[in-house]
């Protein structure tokens, strides 16, 4: 166990040095305890990812492709996007605490995480990733649904995110505009899965940060219509009806538990009502 512990610590220390040495003077981080270095690395990387993905995507859909993907009257105001950034920035120190805690547990050998493929073949590796994602999808679905169904949780946590309830109030920056505890709760299934499924450390960390890109994508109001992906079309319905499409990456959980609402069928219903 000690050897495995040292292996994990060596790897996470390497990641810390890569990020922190390029962003901060050594005097600001080298004397910090390992856990705080890990949190600082995640915090800085999370902010960079949030702003780069958000600004690039907004520039592309609201300026380069104006009126192509999103009608002009559905583009959120700069004030709305700045408010979303403000909410996300208040929560970011707490969001990035979760991966730091998960790395701490991994480093101490409390999870099923591993760092090498010495004892696994590629088939098992991908099988475990698929199982991990199924568990994450299942967990996020039920956490998200409970945040809606429980009035106390909705009022004090999830309502912060659902003030963005129309196309012209949703933007990629809304993807992380949550109450800090709300955002953490919806990411906890990633950590719980570590105790159930064997997963590579890099895979776990990558999937946590992919969350930032994915949440930006599903708040841009563009319906990609790629089955079974839970695209922005589905998630926009979630923001307008409050009782459909709780899933994360796919529509499978909503389909299984009867909460699915297809944006294409919704458009057909609206068209039929208008033509009557």
Residue, then its C-alpha position, 0 to 999 in steps of 0.5 A: x500500500x505504501x508503494x502505491x501511495x507513493x506512486x499516486x503522490x508522485x504523479x499528482x505532485x508532477x501535475x501540480x508542478x506542471x500547472x503551478x510552475x507555469x502560472x505562479x512564482x515558486x515562492x507562492x506555492x512550493x512551501x504549501x502542503x501537498x493538499x493545498x498545492x493540489x487544490x490550487x492547481x485544480x482551482x487555477x486549471x478550473x478557472x482557465x478551462x471555464x473562461x477559455x471554453x466559455x469565451x470561445x464558445x460565446x464568440x463563435x455562436x453569438x458573433x461569428x455565427x450570429x443568427x445561424x444557431x441562436x436567433x438574435x433575440x435569444x442571445x443573452x445580454x452581457x449583463x446576464x453573462x457577467x452575472x453568471x460569471x460572478x456566481x461561478x467565480x464565487x463557487x469555483x474555490x469550493x467546486x475545485x475542493x472536491x477533486x482535491x479531496x478525491x485525489x487525497x483519498x486516492x493517494x491514501x489507497x482508499x479507492x479502487x483507482x490505479x495509475x498503471x495498466x500493468x494488471x489490466x488489458x485495454x478491454x477491461x480498461x474501457x469496460x471499467x470506464x463504461x461502468x464508471x460513466x453509467x454509475x456517474x450518469x445514474x448518480x447525477x440523475x437522481x441527485x439532480x432530480x432530488x434537488x428539484x423534488x425536495x423543496x428545501x434543497x431547491x429553494x436554498x440550493x438549486x434555485x440559484x441556477x434556475x433563475x436562468x429559465x429562458x433562452x435569452x438568459x442561458x449561455x455557456x457561462x451558466x454551466x457553472x453558475x450554481x450554489x457551491x454546494x449544489x455544484x459539489x453534490x452533482x459532482x459527488x457521483x464521480x467520487x462515489x464511483x471511485x469506491x466501486x469501479x477500478x478507474x485510472x487516475x488520469x481518466x478520473x481527473x479528465x472526466x471531472x474537468x470535462x464536466x466544465x466543458x460539457x456544462x458549457x455546451x448544454x447551456x448554449x441552447x443549440x440542439x445537436x440532435x445526436x442520439x442518445x446525447x443529452x444535448x442543449x436542446x434537452x437541457x433547455x427544456x429542463x430549464x423551462x419546464x423544471x420537471x424533465x431531462x434531469x440526465x447529464x451526458x445521455x437521455x437514458x436515465x430520463x427514458x428509463x424513469x419517465x422524465x424524458x421530453x424530446x425537443x423535436x416533439x415539443x417543436x412539433x406540438x408547438x407547430x401543430x397548435x399554431x396551425x390549428 
